[in-house]
Amino acid sequence: MVRMLHVYRFLILILPIAGCGSPAKTSGSSAPPARLNVLFIVVDDMNTLGVKKEYPQLQIPAISKLMEESYYFKNGTCAAPVCNPSRTAFFSGRSPHNTGSYFNGINPWLLSPSLAVTEVMPETFQKNGYITSGGGKIFHVLPNEGREKKMFDNAIFKGNYGPFSDKAHNFGRGRWNVIHPWTGPDTDFTDVMNADRLVEFLSQPHDKPFFAYFGLYRPHSPYTAPKRFYDIYKDVKFTPPPGFKENDLEDVPAWGKQLAGNMDFMQRERMTKEEVWMEFMRAYCANSSFADWNLSRVIDALDKSHYANNTLVILISDNGFHTGVKNHWPKGTLWDASDVIPFLIRLPEKKKMVLPQTVNTIDIYPTLIEYCGLKAPAHSLDGKSMVPLFQNPTTTWARYGMTFYGEGFTGVLGERYRYIQYPDGTEELYDHKPGPYELKNIATDPSLAALKTEMKKSIPSTFAKSLGGKSVGQPEE
């Protein structure tokens, strides 16, 4: 109903120009198209410290402003806790447990016959008469048969994670762990160049509605960002993130310990491990602020354009990031730190709302199909449309947030509890009511047996065979 009201409102304005269901012409005119536009923004490796205001040192003013105009799903989860399978899931609308895409290090679009022919989100928009524009980090790997170029109407500029730095700026092993306030031009960064292109796109008249995708590489490492973003934190005292507990892995099963504990790479001559860790916190904050600035330029351009009042804006991260919680720096686990993400949807009315429902990134595809009035693809979608929540945010959402990281590796998130099950049957259970941090595994509490049984019902009885990639417990890029 919400979507139909938008369409009806705009059809009244353009009916003399375009027939019902047809886009209005905008060339030489300031009139917006009849159908809703979509701006879909994905940041890389951004956790919830900023959106949940849990770490006051971190400054993300543009995202904070967007939250004042958006539905914020505080229990929004990713389908997989690393880049490649996460993006495969939300672009295809298919869960990792049905595709076998669980890990980085492989190309699922080439290895899976079904994914090779699965109609992905931009293709659906294109088939429904939308202009499709894309840039930056999109699928993490190239889809098959040049599909990426075919599914976007613009000349895609993807770029890369750079600029990388030299060994003098290493604070750990390898080129990914450099910390370098960059003094070169902003255009050394892919995110800046793609923001420039999208700002230009939003300033132009379009004779069709558009689907615009902006994939930022930051705050993913390497931790190079323009020096002015490091300067923001010049005199800031950094501390471990809230929820850090020194011996936090003592009550965690063996598989959980294998997934975590990735802090040993933090090394710098004449610095303690904790000192290096705090420099990483500074770097992560600087790069998050840099991502926020690039995002702000695009949102500001949209809000100054003819499309300000008929564009749906979505902001998510592909996965979370630990920054030291569970004695782990990166991602790739089944705890909140890896699985719960910034998840914002700004409707044209720009209404602010904080929602507790456990939505998932695979819900975005079916939501856009319903909200924008698109013809659905032939394949079945594993997600669930969030449009009922737009209509009534208090609607009961009888569905858990599910995250998969291998065959039999499942994280189940409810509005109060998180349940984790590993392939050997070992498990974890956390109650978020006493506090938001998963510090005490209560899976052995006999009084919670019925709760565990209920949450287990959401775990698939079968898992698709893994397509391969980096094995569980290995460091992820």
Solvent accessible surface area in square Angstrom, and as a share of the most:
residue,aa,sasa,rsa
1,M,156,0.69
2,V,24,0.14
3,R,48,0.17
4,M,100,0.45
5,L,108,0.54
6,H,2,0.01
7,V,24,0.14
8,Y,140,0.53
9,R,107,0.39
10,F,14,0.06
11,L,24,0.12
12,I,104,0.53
13,L,115,0.57
14,I,4,0.02
15,L,101,0.50
16,P,123,0.78
17,I,108,0.55
18,A,12,0.09
19,G,44,0.42
20,C,108,0.65
21,G,49,0.47
22,S,46,0.30
23,P,41,0.26
24,A,0,0.00
25,K,126,0.54
26,T,3,0.02
27,S,80,0.52
28,G,88,0.85
29,S,50,0.33
30,S,73,0.47
31,A,30,0.23
32,P,30,0.19
33,P,0,0.00
34,A,2,0.01
35,R,36,0.13
36,L,3,0.01
37,N,0,0.00
38,V,0,0.00
39,L,0,0.00
40,F,0,0.00
41,I,0,0.00
42,V,0,0.00
43,V,0,0.00
44,D,0,0.00
45,D,4,0.02
46,M,5,0.02
47,N,10,0.05
48,T,17,0.10
49,L,14,0.07
50,G,8,0.08
51,V,5,0.03
52,K,68,0.29
53,K,145,0.61
54,E,41,0.18
55,Y,7,0.03
56,P,121,0.76
57,Q,30,0.13
58,L,19,0.09
59,Q,86,0.38
60,I,10,0.05
61,P,94,0.59
62,A,17,0.13
63,I,0,0.00
64,S,38,0.24
65,K,117,0.50
66,L,4,0.02
67,M,19,0.09
68,E,98,0.44
69,E,39,0.17
70,S,0,0.00
71,Y,6,0.02
72,Y,10,0.04
73,F,0,0.00
74,K,82,0.35
75,N,17,0.09
76,G,0,0.00
77,T,1,0.00
78,C,0,0.00
79,A,2,0.01
80,A,0,0.00
81,P,0,0.00
82,V,0,0.00
83,C,0,0.00
84,N,0,0.00
85,P,0,0.00
86,S,0,0.00
87,R,0,0.00
88,T,1,0.01
89,A,2,0.01
90,F,0,0.00
91,F,0,0.00
92,S,0,0.00
93,G,0,0.00
94,R,40,0.15
95,S,5,0.03
96,P,1,0.01
97,H,36,0.16
98,N,65,0.34
99,T,11,0.06
100,G,0,0.00
101,S,1,0.01
102,Y,0,0.00
103,F,15,0.06
104,N,5,0.03
105,G,58,0.56
106,I,32,0.16
107,N,29,0.15
108,P,0,0.00
109,W,1,0.00
110,L,114,0.57
111,L,90,0.45
112,S,6,0.04
113,P,114,0.72
114,S,50,0.32
115,L,0,0.00
116,A,25,0.19
117,V,125,0.72
118,T,6,0.04
119,E,29,0.13
120,V,1,0.01
121,M,0,0.00
122,P,0,0.00
123,E,29,0.13
124,T,0,0.00
125,F,1,0.00
126,Q,58,0.26
127,K,148,0.63
128,N,26,0.14
129,G,31,0.30
130,Y,5,0.02
131,I,32,0.16
132,T,0,0.00
133,S,9,0.06
134,G,5,0.05
135,G,6,0.06
136,G,0,0.00
137,K,6,0.02
138,I,0,0.00
139,F,1,0.00
140,H,54,0.24
141,V,34,0.20
142,L,111,0.55
143,P,10,0.06
144,N,12,0.06
145,E,142,0.64
146,G,43,0.42
147,R,23,0.09
148,E,7,0.03
149,K,166,0.70
150,K,143,0.61
151,M,2,0.01
152,F,5,0.02
153,D,84,0.43
154,N,56,0.29
155,A,87,0.67
156,I,39,0.20
157,F,54,0.23
158,K,52,0.22
159,G,32,0.31
160,N,91,0.47
161,Y,36,0.14
162,G,7,0.07
163,P,20,0.13
164,F,55,0.23
165,S,26,0.17
166,D,82,0.43
167,K,174,0.74
168,A,70,0.54
169,H,51,0.23
170,N,34,0.18
171,F,22,0.09
172,G,8,0.08
173,R,146,0.53
174,G,44,0.42
175,R,136,0.49
176,W,45,0.16
177,N,24,0.12
178,V,0,0.00
179,I,10,0.05
180,H,33,0.15
181,P,46,0.29
182,W,46,0.16
183,T,113,0.66
184,G,31,0.29
185,P,83,0.52
186,D,39,0.20
187,T,74,0.43
188,D,60,0.31
189,F,3,0.01
190,T,9,0.05
191,D,4,0.02
192,V,6,0.04
193,M,63,0.28
194,N,6,0.03
195,A,0,0.00
196,D,57,0.29
197,R,119,0.43
198,L,12,0.06
199,V,47,0.27
200,E,96,0.43
201,F,25,0.10
202,L,2,0.01
203,S,79,0.51
204,Q,71,0.31
205,P,74,0.46
206,H,17,0.07
207,D,50,0.26
208,K,88,0.37
209,P,0,0.00
210,F,0,0.00
211,F,0,0.00
212,A,0,0.00
213,Y,3,0.01
214,F,2,0.01
215,G,0,0.00
216,L,0,0.00
217,Y,13,0.05
218,R,4,0.01
219,P,0,0.00
220,H,5,0.02
221,S,15,0.09
222,P,0,0.00
223,Y,3,0.01
224,T,0,0.00
225,A,0,0.00
226,P,4,0.03
227,K,96,0.41
228,R,103,0.38
229,F,13,0.05
230,Y,14,0.05
231,D,65,0.34
232,I,70,0.36
233,Y,0,0.00
234,K,150,0.64
235,D,134,0.69
236,V,39,0.22
237,K,164,0.69
238,F,12,0.05
239,T,53,0.31
240,P,46,0.29
241,P,3,0.02
242,P,37,0.24
243,G,12,0.11
244,F,64,0.27
245,K,91,0.38
246,E,131,0.59
247,N,86,0.44
248,D,3,0.01
249,L,31,0.15
250,E,134,0.60
251,D,61,0.31
252,V,7,0.04
253,P,23,0.14
254,A,79,0.62
255,W,75,0.26
256,G,0,0.00
257,K,92,0.39
258,Q,95,0.42
259,L,8,0.04
260,A,11,0.09
261,G,33,0.32
262,N,35,0.18
263,M,11,0.05
264,D,96,0.50
265,F,17,0.07
266,M,5,0.02
267,Q,102,0.45
268,R,83,0.30
269,E,133,0.60
270,R,217,0.79
271,M,62,0.28
272,T,80,0.47
273,K,100,0.42
274,E,101,0.45
275,E,86,0.38
276,V,0,0.00
277,W,15,0.05
278,M,27,0.12
279,E,47,0.21
280,F,0,0.00
281,M,0,0.00
282,R,50,0.18
283,A,0,0.00
284,Y,2,0.01
285,C,2,0.01
286,A,0,0.00
287,N,0,0.00
288,S,1,0.00
289,S,6,0.04
290,F,0,0.00
291,A,0,0.00
292,D,2,0.01
293,W,76,0.27
294,N,0,0.00
295,L,0,0.00
296,S,23,0.15
297,R,56,0.20
298,V,0,0.00
299,I,14,0.07
300,D,61,0.31
301,A,19,0.15
302,L,0,0.00
303,D,51,0.27
304,K,175,0.74
305,S,24,0.15
306,H,101,0.45
307,Y,3,0.01
308,A,14,0.11
309,N,102,0.52
310,N,1,0.00
311,T,1,0.00
312,L,1,0.00
313,V,1,0.00
314,I,1,0.00
315,L,0,0.00
316,I,0,0.00
317,S,0,0.00
318,D,0,0.00
319,N,0,0.00
320,G,0,0.00
321,F,12,0.05
322,H,2,0.01
323,T,1,0.00
324,G,0,0.00
325,V,28,0.16
326,K,3,0.01
327,N,33,0.17
328,H,5,0.02
329,W,8,0.03
330,P,16,0.10
331,K,6,0.02
332,G,4,0.04
333,T,0,0.00
334,L,1,0.01
335,W,3,0.01
336,D,28,0.15
337,A,22,0.17
338,S,0,0.00
339,D,0,0.00
340,V,4,0.02
341,I,0,0.00
342,P,0,0.00
343,F,0,0.00
344,L,1,0.01
345,I,1,0.01
346,R,3,0.01
347,L,8,0.04
348,P,10,0.06
349,E,92,0.41
350,K,56,0.24
351,K,104,0.44
352,K,104,0.44
353,M,55,0.25
354,V,81,0.46
355,L,1,0.01
356,P,49,0.31
357,Q,6,0.03
358,T,4,0.02
359,V,0,0.00
360,N,4,0.02
361,T,0,0.00
362,I,12,0.06
363,D,0,0.00
364,I,0,0.00
365,Y,1,0.00
366,P,17,0.10
367,T,1,0.01
368,L,0,0.00
369,I,19,0.10
370,E,70,0.31
371,Y,0,0.00
372,C,6,0.04
373,G,37,0.36
374,L,15,0.07
375,K,165,0.70
376,A,56,0.44
377,P,14,0.09
378,A,115,0.90
379,H,43,0.19
380,S,93,0.60
381,L,41,0.20
382,D,49,0.25
383,G,15,0.15
384,K,79,0.33
385,S,21,0.13
386,M,0,0.00
387,V,2,0.01
388,P,52,0.33
389,L,0,0.00
390,F,9,0.04
391,Q,81,0.36
392,N,75,0.38
393,P,24,0.15
394,T,117,0.68
395,T,43,0.25
396,T,116,0.67
397,W,17,0.06
398,A,96,0.74
399,R,65,0.24
400,Y,51,0.19
401,G,1,0.01
402,M,30,0.14
403,T,1,0.01
404,F,6,0.02
405,Y,2,0.01
406,G,1,0.01
407,E,75,0.34
408,G,17,0.16
409,F,10,0.04
410,T,1,0.00
411,G,0,0.00
412,V,0,0.00
413,L,0,0.00
414,G,6,0.06
415,E,98,0.44
416,R,102,0.37
417,Y,32,0.12
418,R,1,0.00
419,Y,0,0.00
420,I,0,0.00
421,Q,42,0.19
422,Y,4,0.01
423,P,68,0.43
424,D,89,0.46
425,G,45,0.44
426,T,52,0.30
427,E,38,0.17
428,E,0,0.00
429,L,0,0.00
430,Y,2,0.01
431,D,30,0.15
432,H,33,0.15
433,K,148,0.63
434,P,114,0.72
435,G,25,0.24
436,P,75,0.47
437,Y,74,0.28
438,E,13,0.06
439,L,65,0.32
440,K,144,0.61
441,N,28,0.14
442,I,32,0.16
443,A,4,0.03
444,T,129,0.75
445,D,54,0.28
446,P,118,0.74
447,S,91,0.59
448,L,30,0.15
449,A,52,0.41
450,A,80,0.62
451,L,45,0.22
452,K,25,0.11
453,T,79,0.46
454,E,83,0.37
455,M,1,0.01
456,K,76,0.32
457,K,148,0.63
458,S,43,0.28
459,I,24,0.12
460,P,27,0.17
461,S,115,0.74
462,T,103,0.60
463,F,48,0.20
464,A,29,0.23
465,K,165,0.70
466,S,30,0.19
467,L,42,0.21
468,G,29,0.28
469,G,35,0.34
470,K,60,0.25
471,S,62,0.40
472,V,14,0.08
473,G,30,0.29
474,Q,94,0.42
475,P,92,0.58
476,E,24,0.11
477,E,89,0.40
